Amino acid sequence: MKILIVGGSGFLGAELVRQAVAAGHTTAATYATRPGSTRAVAWHALDLRDPGSVESVVAEVSPRVVVNASSGKADWKVTAEGPVRLAMAAAKSGSRLVHVSSDAVFSGVTSPVPYDESCLPDPITPYGAAKAAAETGVLLVHPDAVAARTSLIIGDGQSEHERAVHELATGTRAGVLFTDDIRCPVHVSDLAAALLELASGDATGIHHLGGSQALSRHELGTLIARRDGLDESRLPTGLRADSTLPGAVDVRLDSSATQRKLNTTLRGGHQFLTPAA
């Protein structure tokens, strides 16, 4: 399978690149500032804000499938508009598209918890709004695309969430870990494998790819601290409900419908963060 991974130099993108190459796929990937280190990949500079750049890269690679793992945070032109440009180019080239979305499309307030694929987005942050807009646009211009919503992505020490825990535990960062902010964290290797499964099949529409266990940010931080030999008692706690920081409180993804279709197991935090005996 010939695959184009957009955002291949990022955290999730790099794992997608690694697994795609290991599986023997002809792999191309894009970057915004600098290419990744995998030499078995054709690297292409890409600015998702530039329609000409998007169409040119997709036409040059001519992939069977495009996986969009890019992250523009709250930058509307990158996070909301960029995926739609990519979907238009993929549809024009006859390529499948798997677009990575986020649980941030939900408020955790006005809709039922847990959230399954039938729940309508109601974002309360600029990032969530951009992600929700991207989903709508992608599926409008490329109806056979997949929009895969996921949660906090954890690795083996490399994710932003793990770095934050280390900095909080060592006192080099200010802040707290909320005890009322609930997510379904997923390991980056599980997520990448699940995305490649969806890419190689005939799935369409919305799919949820969260881990199998709901954890608060503090519970997640405690597991990371224990795995890495940090003093978990030094992790400061707080309530998002008492904070001025915008964000949802309880956003548990119900991923059971998608899990039944996958060979990949989306493990829970207690499984992938427990130290090996």
SULVEN-V305735 format. One record per run of one state. SS is the DSSP state (H for helix, E for strand, L for the rest). FROM is the first residue (numbers start at 1). TO is the last residue. Records with the same first field share a line. If there is no record, write none. Layout:
SS = FROM-TO, FROM-TO
This chain:
L = 1-1, 7-10, 23-25, 32-41, 46-50, 62-64, 69-75, 94-95, 106-114, 116-125, 142-145, 151-152, 155-159, 170-176, 179-181, 184-185, 201-204, 210-214, 228-231, 235-236, 239-239, 243-249, 251-252, 254-255, 260-268, 273-277
E = 2-6, 26-31, 42-45, 65-68, 96-102, 115-115, 146-150, 153-154, 177-178, 182-183, 186-187, 205-209, 215-216, 237-238, 250-250, 253-253
H = 11-22, 51-61, 76-93, 103-105, 126-141, 160-169, 188-200, 217-227, 232-234, 240-242, 256-259, 269-272
